[in-house]
Amino acid sequence: MQKLISPCSSVFSYDPRWAEVRLGAEPALYYMGASSSFFVDQNPMGDRILAPAADIEVDQSVGALRLTSTDKGEPVEYVVSAGCDFDRLIFELVHALKDSGLAPGETDDKIDVACEGGLIKTCYITRVFEGDAPRSLRIVRKDEGIHVVIPSPRYQARVTSLMMSGAELFIGTDDGATMKRKLTLHQSILMFFTGVVDELRETSGCD
């Protein structure tokens, strides 16, 4: 059986504690660094039921991801077409993980990104290990712009400039503040996150 998928929404998450990466909503594709393997969650709305994925191929020229797995015990070929630039970023990361694997650092940040209707809606950076950086920094889309939110101590402002320089995230806000956050990420995850920041800036009118 073949499933042709053109996702209207997508998600990404990277949790360094488990060396685990989620790469999309449909199919719910996971990469597990401990085994250097991809899996498809057969029950994305409940407790995970992971089935091995194989024959993974990325064709960026046409924006397509192909893989095989099982669904209720039956073999399935998934063909996922990129509906937006975020999907292409996901596909690039799938290709990088397939080629180079993943070795999380001891102080890597946790990253969560959600995309709907072709636009990145939320991007969360969470420090899951001890350190000096704020525990959580969030970039969220509101109205026609994007805002930065730090839950504790509470801070929120509209973002006027956004960029990555190497592993450092720079954010300028409408209250005149400039904040800098140095990220600790595996190289392939850092490249993906840089693409996310570029996409946020280009679709929100930031400098």
N, C-alpha and C positions, 0 to 999 in steps of 0.2 A: 504494500500500500504506500502511496505517495501523498504527503501533505504539503500543499502549496500555501505559504504563509506570507502575508504582507502586514506586518504589525502596525497598529495605530498607536501603540504605547510600548514603552520598554523600560527596563530597570537594569541597574548595575550596582553591585556591591562587592567590596573587597574587605575581608576580615582577616587580618594577619595572624590572629590568635589561632585560627584553624587552617591557615594557608588556603583559604577558600574564596573563589571568585564566582559571582553570579553574572551571567552574560546574556541578559534578555528575559522577556516575559513569556514569549511564545515562540518556540518551546522554551521552557525554563531550563536553560543550559547552565551547567556548573562545571567549573574546573577545580579539581582537588589537587593541591600541590604535593600533598603527602604521597600520592600515588602517581602523580603526573598524568592524570586521566580526566577525561570529560564524561559527564553524566547528564541525562535528561530526567527531570523530576516528573514522574507520571501522575503526581497528585499535588499540583502547585497551590491548590486552595486549602490543603490540609497538611497532615503529617507527611513529610517527604518520603517518596518511594523512588529511589534513584536507580535508573537503568543505564548501563554503560552505553556510551556513544562512540561511534567509530566512523571511519571513512570521511573524516572532516576535511572539507575543501572550501577555500575562500576564493572567490573570483571578484576582485574589486573592479575590474573593467566593466562588469554589468551589475555590480552591487548585489552579490548573491552568496549565501552560505548554504552548503549542503552537508548533511550528515545522516547517518543511519543509527537507529536505536530500536526499541520495542515499545509497544503500547498494548497493555493487557495481554502480554505474551506473544503478540503478533509483530513481525518485522515491519518497520516504518522507515521510509526515506523522507526526511524533512528538507524542503527547499524554501529558504527564507530570503525574501527580496527586501533590500534596503528601501525604506520609505522616506528616510531623511538622513542628514549628515551624521546624526548620533548613531544610527544603525551601522553606518560605515565605520565609525570609530570602534564600535563593538566588534565588527568583523575583523578589523586590523588587529585588535587585541587577541582575538581568537587565534589568528594566524601566528602572532608573536608567542603566545603561550604554547601553542602546538610545537613551534620550532625550538624555543629556548627554555620552556618550563618556568617555574616560579620558586624563588627561595626568599621568603619574607625575612625582613630584618627584625631584630629584637625590639625595635622602637617604631616600627611602621605605624602610620596612621590608618584608621578605618575610614573608608570612603563609601558613600551611598549616593546614587544619582537616579533621578526619575525623569522620564521624558514622556510627554503626551502631545498628540497632534503635531508632531514634528518639532516641538520646542522643549528644551530642558526646563523643567519646572522647579526642581529642587536639587541642591548639591550640598551634602553634609560631610564635614570633616570632623572626625572624632578621635581624640587621643585616648587610646585604650591602655597605654602604658604610662608609667610615671614620667613627668616632665614639667617644664616651665610654661609651655604653651597653654592657652585656654583649652579647657577640656573639649569644648564643642564650638565650631564655627559653621554657620549655615548661610547659604546663598539661595534665596527664594525669589521666584518671579511673582510680582504683584502688579496688577494693572498693565501698564506698558513698559515698566522698568523692572529692575532687580534690586533686591535689598539684601544687606548683610545683617545677620542676627547672631548675637552672642547671648546665650541663655543666662549665664551667670558670670559676673554681674550683668544684669539685663542691659542690652544695648541693641538698637536697631537704627539703621539709616539707609537712605537710597544710595545705591552704588553709582558713581559717576565715572570711574575708571577701574579697569580690571586687566591684569596681565600676569603671566608667569615669566620669570627670569631664572632659568635653570630650575632649581627645586624650590624657589621662593615665590609665594603668591603675594601680589601687591594689590591692595584695594583702596581706592579713594572714594570718599563719601560726600554727600551734599552738605554736611555740617563742617566741612573743611578738614576732617580727620583723614589720615593716611595710615593704614595698618599693613603689617607685613607678617606673614606666617611661613616659616620654613617647614616644608613637608619632608617626611621621611617615607619613601616609597621605593619598591622594586622598580627598576628602570622601565619595564614595559607598562606598569601601572602608571608611572609618572608621565610617560608619553601620552597615554590615554587621557589622563587628567588634564594635561596641557591642552589637548584637543577640546576637552569639555569647556575649559576656561575660554578658549578662543571662540567657541560656538556661542557661549553665553554673551560674550562681549559683542560679537557681530550681530546678534539677534535682539539686542536690547538698547543699542544706540550709545553704549559706553565708549569712552576713549580707549 
